[in-house]
Amino acid sequence: MPHVRLRGAGKIGRMIAKMLTESGDYDLLVGDGDPAALERIAAQSKVQTRQVDADDPRQLRAVIEGRDLVISALSYAHNPTVAQVALDAGASYFDLTEDVATTDRVTEISRSARPGQVFMPQCGLAPGFVSIVAADLAKAFETLETVYMRVGALPQFPTGALMYNLTWSTDGLINEYCNLCEAIHEGRRIDVLPLEGIEHFSLDGVRYEAFNTSGGLGTLCDSLDGSVRELNYKTIRYVGHRDLMRFLTHDLRLSARRELLKDILERAVPVTFQDVVVVFCTASGRRNGQLVQQSDARKIYGETIDGEQWSAIQITTAAGICAVVDLFCQGRLTGTGLLRQEQVTLADFLDNRFGRHYRGSKIYSRFVGAVNGGAATDETAP
């Protein structure tokens, strides 16, 4: 039985703990600096808990020693310290970070890994599952042209001018809205501005907007560099949200006062567990001499499990990291050092007991159509 050290007992950590412990195949020790969070997670799942300061390497080392792997469900700022302690302890490491600089630091740490010790950052929804989908779509073409990735965690019942509720880390949300975004344009890697590149589309009868945000591409710029003409990631929101966030971050310059922006959002924007996760990826390229487009669309809703309401972002994020941890422990993911999300096959992910949460989408269709004419076909997934 793998011995796992989970750092972080917040919204996502609780869901990870529930999934892993209820599988019956993992021995879990949960650490957090908040005693109340530890009490709540211990009451919900059969886990050991330990109060630990995430910034103290000595405390981290004391609870990581002897563990097979470490999962970090902490805010991105703590992850380099956790990854370094995992390296020193010989434990494999998995996290949920969307922060590009943090991922770069974890990548650097991974270069000193021992044989069989892996480091897999960005294991959640976006980055995470969306990279697995995009990589799977990209494989369908002899020559790849474009890969577009669109993801949003949205309230089912939006209210207010922002048409938004907080569903996950406010620090991560602000990072996405304020940091430069990676992309590939005309075959060249570039940085683009956040909250720009706005577009509109409809899916399942609902009108959305999407715009540039940071971090969602994961490592796909590295993996597809030199083989794709256009690659970009955008966050999905209800129409009108982008303009108001740009007013806050750009016109009022709150991108330079992120603690103040965080305080404003957390005081004024309610949390919701009644949410929906939208994933929409499209790729195009040449197949049998024809320019063809293929798309993958999913909606995943929050649900009640054992009498408690869990949000879609909790379920999808936790399922993302639990699935890759499970595949690693089963020997389906192997290597030493850095593992990328796109090294996971979509079939393996969706067949996994945790990855199956993505199969329960309200809509899941794989659309294949000729871009330059010809009859389109609809391949509905089993």
N, C-alpha and C positions, 0 to 999 in steps of 0.2 A: 504493500500500500504506500503510495507516494506521500511523503511528509511535506506539507505546503505551509509556507509562511505568507499570510495575507496582510499587507499593510494598508490600513484604511478601512474604517467601519461606517462610512457614510452611506449615501443612497445606493451607490453602485456596489460598494463593498458588501452591504447586506445581501444584495441579490446574488453576488458571486458566492458568498458563504452558503446561502440557501441551496443554490444549484449543486455545488460540490459536495456538501455534506449529505444531501438527500440522495445523491448517487450511491452512497455507501462505499465508495472506492478511494476516498481521500481522508487523510488525517490532517486537520486544519488547526493552525494556531493564528489567531487574529490579534493584531496590534494596532493601537491608536492612542493618541494623546488625550482623548476625551473619555472619561470614565462613564458618562451617561450613554455614549454611543456603544461602548463595549457591553454595558449592561443590557442594552436593547438587543444587540446581536446575539448575546449569550442566551437570552430568553427565547429567541426565535429559532436558533440553530444549535445543534450539539457540537459546540466548538470550545476550545480553550481560548482564553483571552489574556492579554498582557498590556498594561499601560506602558507606552514607549514614546519617547520624544523622537520624532522623525528626523530631527536635525542633529542628533547625538549618535555618531558612528559607534561608540562603545555600547550604547544600549541596543542599537540595531544588531551589532555583531553578536551580542549575548543571546538574542532570540533567533538569529538566522543560522548560527552554527548547528550543524547536524541535520538541517532541513535539505530536502532534495531540490526544491525550487522556491522562488519568491515571486509573488504577484503584488504589484504596486497599484492600488486604487487611490493613491494620493494625488493631490494637486501636482502639476508638472514640476514645480520648483524643487520638490523633494527628491525627484527620481534619480538624478545623478549620484546623490549620496547613497541611496538604496542600492543602485546598480553596482557601485564600487564595493560596498560591503558584501554584496552577493558574489562578486568576482573573487574577493579575498577568501570567502567561505567555501568556494567551489560549488555554489548553488546556481542553477539556471534562473533566468530572470525574464519576467513578462510585465508589461505595463500598458497603460491606456492613453499615453500622452498624445496630444495634438500639436505640441510646441516643437517647432523645427530645431531650434537651438538645443533643446533638451535631447531630442533624438540624435543630433550630431554628437553630443557628449556621450550618450549611451553607446553609440556606434564606435566611438574611440575607445571606450572601456572594453568593448567586446573583442577588440583585437588582441587582448591579453588572455582570452579565455583558455581554460584547460581543455584537453580533448573531451568531446562530448558535452561540454558546457555551452549552453546557447543563451543568447540575449535577443529577445523579440519584443521590441517596443511597438506602440501604435496598434494594439490588439482589439480595439473596440469596434465601433460602428464606422466612423469616418474621422481619421484613418482607421483601417481595419477591414471589416467585411466588404466595404465598397471597393477596396483595392483587389480583393479576391474576385469579385464579380467582373471588374474592368479587365483584369488580366485574362479571365476566362473568355470574355468577349473578343479580346485582341487575338487570341489563338485561332480564331475562326477564319482568318484571312491570310492569303498568300502574301499580299502587300498591304500593310496597315496605313490608313490615312488619318483618321481622327478618333480620339477617345474623349468623351465628355461624361463627367461624373457629377450628379446632382443629388444632394441629401439634405433632409430637413427633419427636425424634431419639433412638432407643432402641436398647439392645443387643439383638441377636437372641437371645443366651443370657444372660439376666440372672442375677446371683448377688448374695449379700449382702442385708442388710436394705433398702438403698436401691434395689435392683433397677435399678441405673443404672451406666453407665460414661461417662467423659468422652469426648466426641466432637468438641468444638470449643472455642472460647475460654472459659476459666474466668472471666475478667473479665466477659464477656458473660452467662454463665450467672448469676453472682451479681447482676448488674444486673437481670436479668429477675425474679429471686426477691425482690429487696429494694426496687425502685423502684415508685412509684405507677403504676397502670395506667389508661389512657384507655378510656372506653366511652361509648355513648349509651344512656340509659335513659329510657323514656317520652318520647322526643323531645328530651331534654336531655343535653348533654355533661357528664359527671361523671368524677371520679377514683375508682377503687376500689382496695382493698388487694390487694397481691400475696399469693398462696397461699390466697386466699379464693375463694368461689364454686365450691366443689368439686362435681363431677358425675361420674357413672359411665356408661359405655356400652360396647357390644361392637361390634367390627368384624372381619370375616373370622374369626370364632370366637375372638377374643382379647378379654379384659376389660381395660379401661383406666379411668383417672381423668383428669380435666382440671381445671385451676384457673387463676385469674387470674395472668398474668405481664405484665411491662412490655415495650412496644415493638413487639409483633407486629402491631398494627393499621396501622403505617406512617402514611400521611396520609389513611386512609379516613374518620377522624372529620371532617376538613375536607371531603372530597369528598362524603360522604353526609349531612352536617349539614343538617337540615331536611327530609330525604326518607326517613328510616328511623326506626321507633319504637325498635328495639333493635339495637345493634351491639356485639359484644364479641369478644375474642380470649382463648383459653386454651391453655396448654401441656399436651400429652398425656404421661402417664407411666404406668408400671405401678402397680397399686393398692398403696397404702401409702407411696409415696415422699413425697407431700406432707406427711404428718404428721411424718416424720422431718426434713425440711427446715425445717418450721415450728418444730420443737424447736430446731434449730440457730440459725436466724435470729431467732426471736422469744423463745423461753424463755431461751436462752443469750445473747441479744442480740448475736449475731455479725454481724447486719446493720450494726451500728455499728463493727465491727472487720473490715472486708472483706479486708484483707491477711492476717489470721490465718485467716479462713474459706477464702480461696484456698489458703493453705499446707496446711491440713487436708485439703481436697478433693484437691489434687494429690499429696499424700503417701499418701493412703489409697484413692483411687478410681482404678483403672487406666483407661488409654485403651484403646479398642477400635476396630478397623476393620471388625468384623463387626457392622454395625448395620443398622437399618431406619428410614427416614423415613416417618412417617404424616401424611397431609394429609386433613382431613375438614372440608368447608365445607357449610353449609346456609343457604338463604335461603327466605323465604316472603313471599307478597304476593298481591294480587288480579290475576287474569287472567280475562277474559271473565266478570266478575262472581263468580268463585269464588275462595275462599282456597286457594292452592296452595303446596306446598313442593317445592323442588328442591335436590338434594344432589350433591356431587362428592367421591368418595373415592379415594385413591391410596396405594399403598405402593411405595417405591423402596428397593432393597437395595444394599449395597456389592457391588463386583464386582472381578474381577481383570482388569487392562488391561496388556498387554505384560509379563506376568509379575509385576506388582506389585499388591498388594491395596490398593484405594482404598475409603474408607468412603462410605456413602450420603450423609452430610452434606457430605463433600468434593465429591462429584459434583453434588448438587443445588444447593449454594451456588455453586459455580463455574459450573455451567450457567446459573443465574439471571443472574449478572452478565455472563457471556460472551454470552448471548442478547441482552440489551438493548444491549450495546455493538455487537454485530453488526448489529442492526436500525438503530441510529443510524448506523453507518458505511455501511449500504446505503441510507440516506435514508428508511427506513420510520418513523423517529422524528425529528421536527423541532421546532424552537422555539428560544427563547432563555430562559436562566435555568433555573428549577426545572422538572424533569420528574418526574411522579409515576408510580409503578408501575402504577396503574390507568389510565394513558393508553395502556398497551400492551394490544392485544387478545389474548385467549387463543389465538385461531386463529393469529395471527402468531407468537406465542411458541412454540407447539407445533410449528408448521411449520418453525421455525428449526433449523439443524443442531445447535446446542447445546441448545436447548429440548427437542429430541426425547428427551432423557434422561428427561423426565417422562412420556413416552408409554409407556415400557417398564415401567410399574407392574405389579405382580403382580395387583392389582385396580384397575380404573379403570372406574367406572360413573357415569353421570349419571342419578340417580333423580328421577322427577317424580311426585308424588302429590298428590291432593286432601286438604287438611287437614280439611275439613268434610264428609267422606264422598265416595263415588265411587270408581271403580276406579283404582288406581295403575298407572302404566306404567313400564317400565324401558327407558331408552335407553342401550344399550351403545355406548361410543365405538369408532370404527374403530381 
